[in-house]
């Protein structure tokens, strides 16, 4: 009987080497286990949580699920799961995946393109979940990004609070980067200046809005601000609609490590109404002083005028009518009458006139007043009145409104000794100023082409007794009277002028609603003022 020879281990190795192609390296089982151990040790020591998944297919080759082949130590720590609860189990049963996460695994397996998403775990722990394909398997990496997510959300919340704070300020917030030469301004620039914030931030544009009278003063501050830590500045600018407003800057410097300025941060407020209130308070104090003065001297001064008039009349009666001295005495009588009228005007101005306010239409009054203005200014001055049919009504007094036109027209005539043009425009204005209210304003503009005024003159224009008419009759109460009437009507008055370029007075008076045709109206004579 033939005995079968068993191959020795050495013979087995020789036969395997003979049957194996030269380019295939056969790793002995012990060495293969050693390499796998080193590989798993490296994954266990990775700072990222890792899973290795293999797809589970049905008989038709359709993907059913994934089986967890490996989970490193970091994964078990991150999700607080045991090794036995993961390895060897189906992914859908071991982890509570959302539909989007299941789709993410399928897409990566199909396309081979890695993808990731942010996953929120219980306890507000945030994980960056990344899936990549490696051969026919998937490698899932997870990293705790809770602190980064919280920091990002805190930053967004801080930015939202900053935007809310900036958006709630009634001021323009600005930042000037001196190193790059760029500027940023907040959205309030469009509401205050009338221009988009992006345009206001363009180099040199803000400076171009400053009125000519204030440019030298503002440039002195802006061009030497590197020497300052902070400063405040008030100046006038012209809005996009042509209106001149007052701005107040509050600026603060930020310096680099070398001590040189790197940024300027600032707040810019519209203080037009605040300045107007301040001026009204000053004028009110002066008027109070005028009232005390007028009350103290009016009676005594009238007694003096009465004595001059009586004794002047006695002297006149003693002369014949053809005596040349009669004309001189008539001049004395006329002067007394002007003095008495001046005292009456002074007393009425100081005490204020108690008049009944009724609805009036400034546009209609201005049209009716043209013949009187034409006689007042003379033939050398052209009078032009334009009105809007929907200008609206105000609550006031017709006689006092005519007094406004009369005083402003008289001033304009004196500013045009060689002739010119007096323009009066009455129309509706939008509700931009507090005096207008929800119903808007009636805007009355009285402009002339005269010699204009200096900034110093405009600063004192509405002061009682202030006048530039040296050597001429007049108490300096005309414009003060106009200002008092406008305030009594609840409105505002502003003046724009330049020497040699004429003068323009803008009056804003609060409108009242139009009459309701379905309700009983006022009598025509009352409604017309």
C-alpha positions as CSV (number, residue, x, y, z in Angstrom):
1,X,0.0,0.0,0.0
2,X,1.3,3.4,-1.0
3,X,1.9,5.8,1.9
4,X,0.8,9.4,1.4
5,X,3.4,12.0,2.2
6,X,2.3,15.0,4.0
7,X,3.9,18.2,2.9
8,X,6.0,19.9,5.5
9,X,5.5,23.5,6.4
10,X,8.5,24.4,4.4
11,X,7.2,22.5,1.4
12,X,3.8,24.3,1.7
13,X,5.5,27.7,1.6
14,X,7.5,26.6,-1.5
15,X,4.4,25.5,-3.3
16,X,2.5,28.7,-2.4
17,X,5.4,30.8,-3.6
18,X,5.5,28.8,-6.8
19,X,1.8,29.2,-7.5
20,X,1.7,33.0,-6.6
21,X,2.4,35.7,-9.2
22,X,5.6,37.6,-8.6
23,X,3.8,41.0,-8.1
24,X,1.6,39.7,-5.3
25,X,3.1,39.9,-1.8
26,X,1.6,37.4,0.5
27,X,1.6,38.7,4.1
28,X,1.8,35.9,6.7
29,X,-1.1,35.8,9.2
30,X,1.0,37.0,12.1
31,X,2.4,39.9,10.2
32,X,-1.1,40.8,8.8
33,X,-2.5,40.8,12.3
34,X,0.4,43.0,13.5
35,X,-0.2,45.5,10.7
36,X,-4.0,45.6,11.5
37,X,-3.2,46.2,15.1
38,X,-0.9,49.1,14.3
39,X,-3.6,50.6,12.0
40,X,-6.3,50.3,14.6
41,X,-4.0,51.7,17.2
42,X,-3.4,54.7,15.0
43,X,-7.1,55.3,14.5
44,X,-7.8,54.9,18.2
45,X,-5.3,57.6,18.9
46,X,-6.8,60.0,16.3
47,X,-8.2,63.3,17.7
48,X,-11.3,62.8,15.5
49,X,-14.1,60.4,16.1
50,X,-14.2,57.8,13.3
51,X,-16.5,55.1,12.0
52,X,-15.9,52.6,9.2
53,X,-19.1,51.5,7.4
54,X,-19.7,48.9,4.8
55,X,-22.8,48.9,2.6
56,X,-25.4,46.2,3.0
57,X,-27.1,45.3,-0.3
58,X,-30.1,43.1,-1.2
59,X,-30.0,40.4,-3.9
60,X,-30.8,42.9,-6.5
61,X,-27.8,45.1,-5.5
62,X,-29.9,47.8,-3.9
63,X,-28.5,49.5,-0.8
64,X,-30.4,48.5,2.4
65,X,-28.2,50.0,5.1
66,X,-24.6,50.2,6.4
67,X,-22.9,48.0,8.9
68,X,-20.6,49.5,11.4
69,X,-17.2,47.7,11.1
70,X,-15.2,49.9,13.4
71,X,-15.5,52.8,15.9
72,X,-12.5,54.4,17.5
73,X,-12.1,55.4,21.1
74,X,-12.8,59.1,20.3
75,X,-16.2,58.2,18.8
76,X,-17.2,56.1,21.9
77,X,-16.3,59.0,24.1
78,X,-18.0,61.7,22.0
79,X,-21.4,59.9,21.8
80,X,-21.0,58.1,25.1
81,X,-21.7,54.7,23.5
82,X,-20.2,51.3,24.2
83,X,-18.2,49.3,21.6
84,X,-20.7,46.5,21.7
85,X,-23.6,48.9,20.9
86,X,-21.9,49.9,17.7
87,X,-19.6,47.5,16.0
88,X,-21.3,44.8,13.9
89,X,-24.7,46.6,14.1
90,X,-26.7,48.3,11.4
91,X,-26.1,52.0,11.2
92,X,-29.8,52.9,11.2
93,X,-30.3,50.9,14.4
94,X,-27.2,52.0,16.3
95,X,-27.6,55.7,15.5
96,X,-30.7,57.8,15.3
97,X,-30.1,59.3,11.9
98,X,-32.3,61.8,10.2
99,X,-33.6,61.4,6.6
100,X,-31.1,64.0,5.5
101,X,-28.2,62.1,7.1
102,X,-29.2,58.8,5.5
103,X,-29.4,60.5,2.1
104,X,-25.9,62.0,2.8
105,X,-24.4,58.6,3.3
106,X,-26.1,57.3,0.1
107,X,-24.9,60.2,-2.0
108,X,-21.3,59.9,-0.9
109,X,-21.3,56.2,-1.6
110,X,-22.7,56.8,-5.1
111,X,-20.7,59.8,-6.1
112,X,-17.5,59.4,-4.1
113,X,-17.6,63.1,-3.2
114,X,-17.1,63.8,0.5
115,X,-19.8,65.9,2.3
116,X,-20.4,67.2,5.7
117,X,-23.1,68.8,7.9
118,X,-23.5,70.3,11.3
119,X,-25.4,67.9,13.7
120,X,-26.8,69.0,17.1
121,X,-26.7,66.2,19.7
122,X,-28.7,66.2,23.0
123,X,-27.4,68.6,25.5
124,X,-26.7,71.3,22.9
125,X,-23.5,69.6,21.7
126,X,-22.6,70.4,18.1
127,X,-20.7,68.0,15.9
128,X,-19.2,68.5,12.4
129,X,-20.3,65.2,10.7
130,X,-18.2,64.4,7.6
131,X,-18.6,61.4,5.3
132,X,-16.0,60.2,2.8
133,X,-15.7,57.1,0.6
134,X,-12.7,54.8,0.8
135,X,-12.9,52.0,-1.7
136,X,-16.3,50.3,-1.2
137,X,-16.5,51.5,2.4
138,X,-17.4,54.8,4.0
139,X,-15.4,56.6,6.6
140,X,-17.3,58.8,8.9
141,X,-15.5,61.5,10.9
142,X,-17.1,63.5,13.7
143,X,-15.5,66.5,15.6
144,X,-16.9,68.4,18.5
145,X,-17.3,72.0,17.4
146,X,-19.6,73.1,20.2
147,X,-17.3,76.0,21.3
148,X,-16.8,77.2,17.7
149,X,-20.5,77.1,17.0
150,X,-21.3,78.9,20.3
151,X,-18.7,81.5,19.6
152,X,-20.1,82.0,16.0
153,X,-23.6,82.3,17.4
154,X,-22.5,84.7,20.1
155,X,-20.7,86.8,17.4
156,X,-23.9,86.9,15.3
157,X,-25.9,87.8,18.3
158,X,-23.4,90.6,19.1
159,X,-23.6,91.8,15.6
160,X,-27.4,91.8,15.7
161,X,-27.3,93.8,18.9
162,X,-24.9,96.2,17.3
163,X,-27.1,96.6,14.2
164,X,-30.1,97.1,16.4
165,X,-28.3,99.7,18.5
166,X,-27.0,101.5,15.4
167,X,-30.4,101.3,13.7
168,X,-32.1,102.7,16.7
169,X,-29.8,105.7,17.0
170,X,-31.2,109.0,15.6
171,X,-27.7,109.7,14.3
172,X,-25.2,108.8,11.6
173,X,-22.6,106.3,12.8
174,X,-19.3,106.6,10.9
175,X,-15.9,104.9,10.8
176,X,-12.9,106.2,8.9
177,X,-10.0,103.8,8.2
178,X,-7.0,106.1,7.8
179,X,-4.7,103.4,6.5
180,X,-6.9,102.3,3.6
181,X,-8.5,105.7,3.1
182,X,-12.0,104.2,3.2
183,X,-15.1,105.3,5.2
184,X,-18.3,103.5,6.4
185,X,-21.5,105.3,7.4
186,X,-24.7,103.8,8.7
187,X,-28.0,103.8,6.9
188,X,-29.3,106.8,8.8
189,X,-27.2,108.9,6.4
190,X,-30.0,108.6,3.8
191,X,-32.7,109.8,6.1
192,X,-30.7,112.7,7.5
193,X,-28.8,113.8,4.4
194,X,-31.0,112.5,1.6
195,X,-28.2,110.6,-0.1
196,X,-27.5,106.8,0.0
197,X,-25.0,105.8,2.6
198,X,-22.7,104.3,0.0
199,X,-22.4,107.7,-1.8
200,X,-21.9,109.6,1.5
201,X,-19.0,107.3,2.2
202,X,-17.2,108.2,-1.1
203,X,-14.0,110.2,-0.6
204,X,-14.6,113.9,-0.3
205,X,-18.4,113.7,-0.8
206,X,-19.3,114.6,2.8
207,X,-17.1,117.7,2.6
208,X,-18.8,118.8,-0.6
209,X,-22.1,119.0,1.3
210,X,-20.8,121.7,3.8
211,X,-22.1,125.2,3.0
212,X,-19.5,127.7,1.8
213,X,-19.6,129.8,5.0
214,X,-18.6,126.8,7.2
215,X,-16.0,125.0,4.9
216,X,-12.9,126.8,6.2
217,X,-13.9,126.1,9.8
218,X,-14.7,122.4,9.3
219,X,-11.6,121.9,7.2
220,X,-9.4,123.3,10.0
221,X,-10.8,120.5,12.3
222,X,-10.8,117.7,9.8
223,X,-7.4,118.3,8.4
224,X,-5.6,118.5,11.8
225,X,-7.6,115.8,13.6
226,X,-4.5,113.6,13.9
227,X,-3.4,115.8,16.8
228,X,-6.6,115.3,18.7
229,X,-8.1,112.4,20.7
230,X,-11.6,113.5,20.3
231,X,-13.6,116.6,19.3
232,X,-17.1,118.0,18.7
233,X,-18.0,120.2,15.8
234,X,-21.2,121.9,14.5
235,X,-21.6,123.0,10.9
236,X,-24.2,123.3,8.2
237,X,-24.7,121.0,5.2
238,X,-27.1,121.1,2.2
239,X,-29.3,118.0,1.9
240,X,-30.1,116.4,-1.3
241,X,-33.4,118.3,-1.5
242,X,-31.6,121.6,-1.1
243,X,-32.5,122.2,2.5
244,X,-29.7,123.5,4.8
245,X,-29.5,121.7,8.1
246,X,-27.1,121.8,11.1
247,X,-25.0,118.8,12.0
248,X,-23.2,118.0,15.3
249,X,-20.2,115.7,15.1
250,X,-18.8,113.7,18.1
251,X,-15.6,112.1,17.0
252,X,-13.1,109.8,18.8
253,X,-9.7,108.6,17.6
254,X,-8.2,105.1,17.8
255,X,-4.4,104.9,17.6
256,X,-2.1,102.0,16.7
257,X,0.8,100.6,18.8
258,X,3.1,103.3,17.3
259,X,0.7,106.0,18.5
260,X,-0.4,107.1,15.1
261,X,-4.2,107.4,14.4
262,X,-5.6,104.4,12.6
263,X,-9.4,105.0,12.8
264,X,-11.9,107.7,13.6
265,X,-15.3,106.7,15.0
266,X,-18.1,109.2,15.3
267,X,-21.7,110.0,15.8
268,X,-23.3,112.8,13.7
269,X,-26.7,114.3,14.9
270,X,-29.1,116.5,13.1
271,X,-29.4,119.4,15.5
272,X,-31.4,121.8,13.3
273,X,-34.5,121.7,15.5
274,X,-32.4,121.8,18.7
275,X,-30.6,125.0,17.5
276,X,-34.0,126.5,16.6
277,X,-35.3,125.8,20.1
278,X,-32.2,127.3,21.6
279,X,-32.6,130.4,19.5
280,X,-36.3,130.6,20.4
281,X,-35.4,130.5,24.0
282,X,-32.9,133.3,23.7
283,X,-35.4,135.4,21.7
284,X,-38.0,134.7,24.3
285,X,-35.7,135.9,27.1
286,X,-35.0,139.1,25.1
287,X,-38.6,139.7,24.4
288,X,-39.4,139.4,28.1
289,X,-36.8,142.1,28.7
290,X,-38.5,144.2,25.9
291,X,-41.8,143.7,27.5
292,X,-40.6,145.0,30.8
293,X,-39.0,148.0,29.1
294,X,-42.1,148.8,27.0
295,X,-44.4,148.6,30.0
296,X,-42.2,150.9,32.0
297,X,-41.8,153.7,29.4
298,X,-44.8,153.5,27.1
299,X,-47.1,155.5,29.3
300,X,-44.6,158.2,30.1
301,X,-43.4,158.4,26.5
302,X,-46.9,158.8,25.3
303,X,-47.4,161.7,27.7
304,X,-44.3,163.4,26.3
305,X,-45.6,162.9,22.7
306,X,-49.0,164.2,23.7
307,X,-47.4,167.4,25.1
308,X,-45.3,167.9,22.0
309,X,-48.4,167.5,19.8
310,X,-50.5,169.9,21.8
311,X,-48.0,172.7,22.1
312,X,-47.0,172.2,18.5
313,X,-50.6,172.6,17.5
314,X,-50.9,175.8,19.5
315,X,-47.9,177.3,17.8
316,X,-49.2,176.2,14.4
317,X,-52.5,177.8,15.0
318,X,-50.8,181.1,15.7
319,X,-49.4,181.3,12.2
320,X,-51.1,182.1,8.9
321,X,-51.5,179.2,6.5
322,X,-49.1,180.7,4.0
323,X,-46.4,181.1,6.6
324,X,-43.4,178.9,5.6
325,X,-43.0,177.7,9.3
326,X,-46.4,175.9,9.1
327,X,-44.7,173.1,7.0
328,X,-42.1,172.7,9.7
329,X,-44.7,172.3,12.4
330,X,-46.6,169.8,10.3
331,X,-43.4,167.8,10.1
332,X,-43.3,167.9,13.9
333,X,-46.8,166.6,14.1
334,X,-46.1,163.8,11.6
335,X,-43.0,162.8,13.6
336,X,-45.2,162.6,16.8
337,X,-47.6,160.3,15.0
338,X,-44.8,158.0,13.9
339,X,-43.5,158.0,17.5
340,X,-47.0,157.1,18.9
341,X,-47.3,154.3,16.3
342,X,-43.9,153.0,17.2
343,X,-44.8,152.9,20.9
344,X,-48.1,151.1,20.1
345,X,-46.2,148.6,18.0
346,X,-43.6,148.1,20.7
347,X,-46.2,147.4,23.4
348,X,-48.3,145.1,21.1
349,X,-45.1,143.2,20.2
350,X,-43.9,142.8,23.8
351,X,-47.2,141.8,25.3
352,X,-48.3,139.6,22.4
353,X,-51.6,140.0,20.5
354,X,-54.6,138.0,21.6
355,X,-56.2,137.1,18.3
356,X,-58.8,134.5,17.4
357,X,-57.2,131.7,15.3
358,X,-59.3,130.5,12.4
359,X,-58.7,128.3,9.3
360,X,-57.1,130.4,6.6
361,X,-55.6,129.6,3.2
362,X,-52.1,131.2,2.8
363,X,-52.1,130.5,-1.0
364,X,-55.3,132.5,-1.5
365,X,-54.1,135.4,0.8
366,X,-50.8,135.6,-1.0
367,X,-52.6,135.9,-4.4
368,X,-54.9,138.6,-3.1
369,X,-52.0,140.5,-1.6
370,X,-50.1,141.0,-4.9
371,X,-51.5,144.5,-5.6
372,X,-50.5,145.8,-2.2
373,X,-47.0,144.3,-2.6
374,X,-46.6,145.8,-6.0
375,X,-47.3,149.3,-4.6
376,X,-45.0,148.6,-1.7
377,X,-41.9,147.6,-3.7
378,X,-42.3,150.0,-6.6
379,X,-42.1,149.5,-10.3
380,X,-38.4,148.6,-10.4
381,X,-39.2,145.3,-8.6
382,X,-41.1,142.5,-10.2
383,X,-43.5,140.6,-7.9
384,X,-44.1,137.0,-8.8
385,X,-46.5,134.8,-6.8
386,X,-46.9,131.1,-7.4
387,X,-49.2,128.8,-5.5
388,X,-50.2,125.2,-5.4
389,X,-54.0,124.5,-5.5
390,X,-53.6,121.8,-2.8
391,X,-51.3,123.8,-0.5
392,X,-53.9,123.5,2.2
393,X,-55.1,125.5,5.2
394,X,-53.5,126.6,8.5
395,X,-54.9,127.8,11.8
396,X,-54.0,131.5,12.0
397,X,-55.1,135.1,11.5
398,X,-55.4,136.6,8.1
399,X,-54.3,140.1,9.1
400,X,-51.2,138.7,10.8
401,X,-50.3,136.5,7.8
402,X,-50.6,139.7,5.6
403,X,-48.3,141.4,8.1
404,X,-45.7,138.6,7.4
405,X,-45.9,139.3,3.7
406,X,-45.8,143.0,4.2
407,X,-42.7,143.0,6.4
408,X,-40.8,140.5,4.3
409,X,-41.7,142.3,1.1
410,X,-40.6,145.7,2.6
411,X,-37.2,144.2,3.6
412,X,-36.8,142.7,0.1
413,X,-37.5,146.0,-1.5
414,X,-34.8,147.7,0.5
415,X,-32.4,145.0,-0.5
416,X,-33.0,145.7,-4.2
417,X,-32.4,149.5,-4.6
418,X,-31.7,149.1,-8.3
419,X,-34.6,146.8,-8.9
420,X,-35.0,143.0,-9.0
421,X,-37.5,140.3,-8.4
422,X,-39.6,139.3,-5.4
423,X,-40.9,135.8,-5.5
424,X,-43.5,134.2,-3.2
425,X,-44.2,130.5,-3.4
426,X,-46.9,128.7,-1.4
427,X,-47.3,125.0,-1.6
428,X,-47.6,121.8,0.4
429,X,-44.5,120.4,2.1
430,X,-44.0,116.8,3.5
431,X,-44.1,116.3,7.3
432,X,-40.3,116.4,8.1
433,X,-40.2,118.8,10.9
434,X,-41.8,118.3,14.3
435,X,-43.9,121.5,13.8
436,X,-45.6,119.9,10.8
437,X,-47.3,117.0,12.5
438,X,-48.9,114.1,10.6
439,X,-50.8,116.4,8.2
440,X,-47.6,118.0,6.8
441,X,-47.0,121.7,6.3
442,X,-47.8,124.7,4.2
443,X,-44.5,125.9,2.9
444,X,-44.2,129.7,2.2
445,X,-41.0,130.9,0.6
446,X,-40.3,134.6,0.2
447,X,-37.2,135.2,-1.9
448,X,-35.5,138.2,-3.5
449,X,-32.6,138.9,-5.8
450,X,-31.1,141.6,-3.6
451,X,-27.8,142.3,-2.1
452,X,-28.0,139.4,0.4
453,X,-26.7,139.2,4.0
454,X,-23.5,138.1,5.8
455,X,-23.5,135.2,8.2
456,X,-23.1,137.7,11.1
457,X,-26.2,139.6,10.0
458,X,-28.3,136.3,9.7
459,X,-27.2,135.3,13.2
460,X,-29.0,138.3,14.7
461,X,-31.7,138.7,12.1
462,X,-34.7,138.1,14.3
463,X,-33.4,139.9,17.4
464,X,-35.7,142.8,18.6
465,X,-34.3,146.3,17.7
466,X,-31.6,144.8,15.5
467,X,-31.4,146.7,12.2
468,X,-28.8,147.4,9.5
469,X,-30.6,150.6,8.3
470,X,-28.2,153.2,9.7
471,X,-29.6,156.7,9.7
472,X,-33.1,155.6,8.6
473,X,-36.3,155.4,10.5
474,X,-37.3,152.0,11.9
475,X,-37.3,150.2,15.2
476,X,-35.8,146.9,14.1
477,X,-39.0,145.0,15.0
478,X,-40.2,144.0,11.5
479,X,-38.5,140.6,11.3
480,X,-38.9,140.0,15.1
481,X,-42.6,140.6,14.6
482,X,-42.6,138.1,11.7
483,X,-40.9,135.5,13.8
484,X,-43.4,136.0,16.7
485,X,-46.3,135.6,14.3
486,X,-44.9,132.4,12.8
487,X,-44.3,130.9,16.3
488,X,-47.9,131.9,17.3
489,X,-49.1,129.9,14.3
490,X,-47.0,126.9,15.5
491,X,-44.5,127.1,12.6
492,X,-40.9,127.7,12.0
493,X,-38.9,130.2,9.9
494,X,-35.4,129.8,8.4
495,X,-33.4,132.1,6.2
496,X,-30.8,131.4,3.6
497,X,-28.7,134.2,2.2
498,X,-25.3,135.1,0.8
499,X,-23.8,138.5,0.0
500,X,-24.6,139.4,-3.6
501,X,-26.8,136.3,-4.0
502,X,-30.2,137.4,-2.6
503,X,-32.1,136.2,0.4
504,X,-34.8,133.5,0.9
505,X,-37.1,133.0,3.9
506,X,-38.7,129.6,4.3
507,X,-41.8,129.4,6.6
508,X,-43.3,126.1,7.5
509,X,-46.8,126.2,9.0
510,X,-48.7,123.1,10.2
511,X,-51.6,122.2,8.0
512,X,-55.1,121.4,9.2
513,X,-57.3,118.7,7.6
514,X,-59.5,119.8,4.8
515,X,-63.1,120.4,5.6
516,X,-65.4,117.4,5.6
517,X,-68.1,118.0,3.0
518,X,-70.5,115.7,4.8
519,X,-70.3,117.6,8.1
520,X,-71.6,121.1,8.8
521,X,-68.8,123.6,7.8
522,X,-67.8,127.0,9.0
523,X,-69.3,130.1,7.6
524,X,-67.6,131.3,4.4
525,X,-66.4,134.5,6.1
526,X,-64.8,132.5,8.9
527,X,-63.3,129.9,6.6
528,X,-61.7,132.5,4.5
529,X,-60.1,134.2,7.5
